Amino acid sequence: MFIKEDNMQQDISKERTIISQWISNLDSQSTFRLFCFPYAGGGTSIFRTWQDMLPPDVTVCPVKLPGRENRLAEPPFTRISLLVRGMAHALRPFLNCPFAFFGHSMGALISFELARQLRRQKAPEPIYLFVSAQQAPQIPDLTPPLHPLPEADFIEQMRRLNGTPEAILQNTELMRIMLPMLRADFAMCETYMYQEEEPLSCPISVFGGQQDGEVSYNSLAAWRNQTSSTFTLRLLPGTHFFIKDSPPLLQAISHDLMLS
C-alpha cells in the first residue's frame, strides 16, 4: 500500500519536473493560459512583462525550449515536427483549462504545428491562435538557408536581421555558447515542410510590423486559409521585432480574448 503511494508520488513529482522544464509560471489554479513561443534565438525573457499587461485571469506561460536559458545543456531541436511531438506530450497535463497560443516568427510556426499536433491526437485544442511576424505556413520560403553558413557569415547575417544585440554578437565566448542554438533554430524554420490539412477551427489573429522588410502584408494575409473561424490581421508600428515594444500587441490580444 505505502509502496504504491510512494511510487505514485514519485510519478507525479517526475511529471511536474518534466512540465516545469517546458513552462515558466506554472500555476495549477489557472482558469486561462496563454502559452507563448519565442522567435529564433529568443527565450522566455521576452515575455517577462506580459503578465502585468494582460487581464488578471490570463496566466502567461512562456514555453522554454531546449538549448537556451536553464535548458542550455540540452541539445536544441532542429526539426519543428520533432519538437511539437515532444511538446504536445509535455504540455498535455496543463491543457486542463481553456488556453491560447502566441508565437512570434519561428514561434508562430511552432504554435501552429503544435495546434495541429494536438488535433491529430484528439487532445484539447487552443481556443485562439495568435501569430506574428511570420508568413503563412503554406507559402514556401525561397530565401537561401542561413543555418549551414560558415561562422563569420552566419554571425554577419544575425547582425543584418537585427534580432541579436551587437554586444552579444561581438562577445566571442558568449557566441560560442549561443551559436548551436541559433543554428538549430534557423534549421527548424528553414527545413520546415508544410503538409496540407483541414484549417484549424479556432480564430487566428495575425500581427505584422509596418516596417518589417522580411514579411509582406500578402504573406501575412494568407494565414486566413488556416482557419475556418474568424480571422484578423493587424499591422503594428515597428520592424520584424516589434514584439519588443509590446503594449499595442498586448492590447490587441486582450481585446480578442475578451471577445472569444
C-alpha positions as CSV (number, residue, x, y, z in Angstrom):
1,M,0.0,0.0,0.0
2,F,2.7,2.5,1.1
3,I,5.0,1.4,-1.8
4,K,2.2,2.1,-4.3
5,E,1.5,5.5,-2.8
6,D,5.2,6.3,-2.8
7,N,5.5,5.3,-6.4
8,M,2.5,7.4,-7.3
9,Q,4.0,10.5,-5.6
10,Q,7.3,9.9,-7.4
11,D,5.5,9.7,-10.8
12,I,3.6,12.9,-10.0
13,S,6.9,14.6,-9.0
14,K,8.6,13.4,-12.1
15,E,5.7,14.6,-14.3
16,R,5.8,18.1,-12.7
17,T,9.5,18.2,-13.2
18,I,9.1,17.5,-16.9
19,I,6.4,20.1,-17.2
20,S,8.4,22.8,-15.4
21,Q,11.3,22.2,-17.8
22,W,9.0,23.4,-20.6
23,I,6.8,26.0,-18.9
24,S,7.5,29.2,-17.0
25,N,4.9,30.5,-14.5
26,L,3.4,27.2,-13.5
27,D,0.0,27.6,-11.7
28,S,-2.3,24.7,-11.3
29,Q,-5.1,27.0,-10.4
30,S,-5.2,29.0,-13.7
31,T,-8.5,29.5,-15.3
32,F,-7.0,30.5,-18.7
33,R,-3.5,30.0,-20.1
34,L,-1.6,31.8,-22.8
35,F,1.3,29.7,-24.0
36,C,4.0,31.9,-25.6
37,F,6.6,30.7,-28.1
38,P,9.7,32.8,-28.9
39,Y,11.4,33.8,-32.2
40,A,14.7,32.1,-33.3
41,G,17.4,32.8,-30.8
42,G,14.8,34.1,-28.2
43,G,13.8,32.8,-24.8
44,T,11.2,33.3,-22.1
45,S,12.6,36.7,-21.1
46,I,10.9,38.4,-24.0
47,F,7.6,37.7,-22.3
48,R,8.6,38.7,-18.7
49,T,6.4,41.8,-18.6
50,W,3.3,40.3,-20.2
51,Q,1.7,39.0,-17.1
52,D,1.2,42.6,-15.8
53,M,-0.2,43.8,-19.1
54,L,-2.9,41.2,-19.8
55,P,-6.2,40.6,-18.0
56,P,-5.7,39.1,-14.5
57,D,-7.5,35.9,-15.3
58,V,-4.9,35.2,-18.1
59,T,-1.9,33.2,-16.9
60,V,1.1,33.9,-19.3
61,C,3.0,30.6,-19.7
62,P,6.3,31.2,-21.7
63,V,7.5,28.0,-23.2
64,K,11.1,27.1,-22.5
65,L,12.8,25.5,-25.5
66,P,15.8,23.2,-25.1
67,G,19.3,24.7,-25.8
68,R,18.8,28.0,-24.0
69,E,18.4,29.6,-20.6
70,N,18.1,27.0,-17.9
71,R,18.0,24.2,-20.6
72,L,21.3,25.3,-22.1
73,A,22.8,21.8,-21.5
74,E,20.1,20.1,-23.6
75,P,20.6,19.7,-27.3
76,P,18.3,22.0,-29.3
77,F,15.8,20.7,-31.8
78,T,16.5,21.2,-35.5
79,R,13.1,20.0,-36.8
80,I,9.8,21.5,-35.9
81,S,7.9,18.2,-36.4
82,L,10.0,16.5,-33.7
83,L,9.8,19.5,-31.3
84,V,6.0,19.6,-31.4
85,R,5.6,15.9,-30.7
86,G,7.6,16.1,-27.5
87,M,6.0,19.4,-26.6
88,A,2.5,18.0,-27.0
89,H,3.2,15.3,-24.5
90,A,4.9,17.6,-22.0
91,L,2.2,20.2,-22.1
92,R,-0.8,17.8,-22.0
93,P,-1.3,17.9,-18.2
94,F,-1.6,21.7,-18.4
95,L,-4.3,21.8,-21.1
96,N,-7.0,21.2,-18.5
97,C,-8.4,24.7,-18.8
98,P,-9.1,27.0,-21.8
99,F,-5.9,28.2,-23.4
100,A,-4.5,30.0,-26.4
101,F,-1.2,30.1,-28.2
102,F,1.0,33.1,-29.2
103,G,4.1,32.7,-31.4
104,H,6.4,35.3,-32.9
105,S,8.3,34.4,-36.2
106,M,9.7,30.9,-35.5
107,G,7.3,30.7,-32.6
108,A,4.4,31.2,-35.0
109,L,5.3,28.1,-36.9
110,I,5.8,26.1,-33.7
111,S,2.4,27.2,-32.2
112,F,0.6,26.5,-35.5
113,E,2.1,23.0,-35.8
114,L,1.5,22.3,-32.1
115,A,-2.2,23.1,-32.5
116,R,-2.4,20.7,-35.4
117,Q,-0.5,18.0,-33.5
118,L,-2.9,18.3,-30.6
119,R,-5.8,17.9,-33.0
120,R,-4.3,14.8,-34.5
121,Q,-4.0,13.3,-31.0
122,K,-7.6,14.4,-30.2
123,A,-6.3,16.4,-27.3
124,P,-7.7,19.7,-26.1
125,E,-7.0,22.4,-28.7
126,P,-6.4,26.2,-28.3
127,I,-9.4,28.4,-28.4
128,Y,-7.3,31.1,-30.1
129,L,-4.1,31.3,-32.1
130,F,-2.1,34.5,-32.2
131,V,0.8,34.6,-34.7
132,S,3.1,37.5,-35.6
133,A,6.0,38.4,-38.0
134,Q,5.7,35.1,-39.9
135,Q,4.4,34.4,-43.4
136,A,1.6,31.8,-43.7
137,P,3.0,28.3,-43.4
138,Q,1.8,27.2,-46.8
139,I,4.0,29.8,-48.6
140,P,7.4,28.3,-49.5
141,D,10.4,30.1,-48.0
142,L,12.5,30.8,-51.1
143,T,15.3,32.7,-49.3
144,P,18.7,30.9,-49.1
145,P,19.2,29.0,-45.9
146,L,21.4,30.6,-43.2
147,H,22.0,27.7,-40.8
148,P,24.8,26.0,-42.8
149,L,26.8,29.2,-43.4
150,P,30.4,29.4,-42.1
151,E,30.5,31.0,-38.6
152,A,31.6,34.5,-39.7
153,D,29.0,34.7,-42.4
154,F,26.3,33.3,-40.1
155,I,27.1,36.0,-37.5
156,E,27.0,38.7,-40.1
157,Q,23.5,37.6,-41.1
158,M,22.4,37.7,-37.5
159,R,23.7,41.3,-37.4
160,R,21.7,42.1,-40.6
161,L,18.5,40.6,-39.1
162,N,18.9,42.9,-36.0
163,G,17.4,40.4,-33.6
164,T,20.6,39.8,-31.5
165,P,22.2,42.7,-29.6
166,E,25.5,43.8,-31.0
167,A,27.2,43.4,-27.6
168,I,26.4,39.7,-27.8
169,L,27.5,39.3,-31.4
170,Q,30.9,40.8,-30.5
171,N,31.3,38.6,-27.5
172,T,33.3,35.6,-28.8
173,E,32.8,33.4,-25.7
174,L,29.1,34.1,-25.5
175,M,28.6,33.5,-29.2
176,R,30.4,30.2,-28.9
177,I,27.7,29.1,-26.4
178,M,24.8,30.6,-28.4
179,L,25.7,29.5,-32.0
180,P,24.5,25.9,-31.7
181,M,21.1,27.1,-30.5
182,L,20.9,29.9,-33.2
183,R,21.8,27.5,-36.0
184,A,19.3,24.9,-34.7
185,D,16.5,27.5,-34.6
186,F,17.2,28.6,-38.1
187,A,17.4,25.0,-39.2
188,M,13.9,24.4,-37.7
189,C,12.5,27.3,-39.8
190,E,14.5,26.6,-43.0
191,T,13.8,22.9,-43.1
192,Y,10.1,23.3,-42.3
193,M,7.8,21.4,-44.8
194,Y,4.1,22.3,-44.8
195,Q,1.7,19.4,-45.0
196,E,-1.8,20.3,-46.1
197,E,-4.6,19.6,-43.5
198,E,-8.0,20.9,-42.7
199,P,-8.0,24.5,-41.4
200,L,-8.0,25.0,-37.6
201,S,-11.3,25.6,-36.0
202,C,-10.1,28.3,-33.7
203,P,-9.9,32.0,-34.7
204,I,-6.5,33.3,-35.8
205,S,-5.2,36.8,-35.2
206,V,-2.1,37.8,-37.2
207,F,0.3,40.7,-36.5
208,G,2.9,42.3,-38.7
209,G,5.3,45.2,-38.4
210,Q,4.6,48.2,-40.5
211,Q,8.4,48.5,-41.3
212,D,9.1,44.8,-41.5
213,G,11.1,44.2,-44.6
214,E,11.2,40.4,-44.1
215,V,7.5,39.6,-44.1
216,S,5.0,41.1,-46.6
217,Y,1.4,42.0,-46.0
218,N,0.1,39.4,-48.5
219,S,2.1,36.6,-46.9
220,L,0.5,37.6,-43.5
221,A,-3.0,37.7,-45.0
222,A,-2.5,34.2,-46.4
223,W,-2.9,32.9,-42.8
224,R,-6.7,33.4,-43.5
225,N,-6.6,30.0,-45.2
226,Q,-5.6,28.2,-42.0
227,T,-8.8,28.8,-40.0
228,S,-12.5,28.0,-40.6
229,S,-13.3,30.6,-37.9
230,T,-12.7,34.3,-37.7
231,F,-9.6,35.9,-39.0
232,T,-8.0,39.3,-38.0
233,L,-4.8,40.9,-39.4
234,R,-3.2,44.0,-37.8
235,L,-0.1,45.9,-38.7
236,L,1.7,47.5,-35.7
237,P,4.4,50.1,-35.6
238,G,7.9,48.6,-35.8
239,T,10.2,46.3,-37.7
240,H,10.3,42.5,-37.6
241,F,10.9,42.6,-33.8
242,F,8.0,44.9,-33.0
243,I,7.3,42.4,-30.2
244,K,10.0,44.2,-28.1
245,D,7.6,47.2,-27.9
246,S,4.7,45.1,-26.8
247,P,1.8,47.4,-25.4
248,P,-0.1,47.7,-28.8
249,L,0.3,44.0,-29.3
250,L,-0.9,43.1,-25.8
251,Q,-3.9,45.5,-26.1
252,A,-4.9,43.7,-29.3
253,I,-4.5,40.2,-27.7
254,S,-6.6,41.3,-24.7
255,H,-9.3,42.7,-26.9
256,D,-9.5,39.5,-28.9
257,L,-9.6,37.2,-25.9
258,M,-12.4,39.2,-24.3
259,L,-14.5,38.6,-27.5
260,S,-13.7,34.9,-27.7
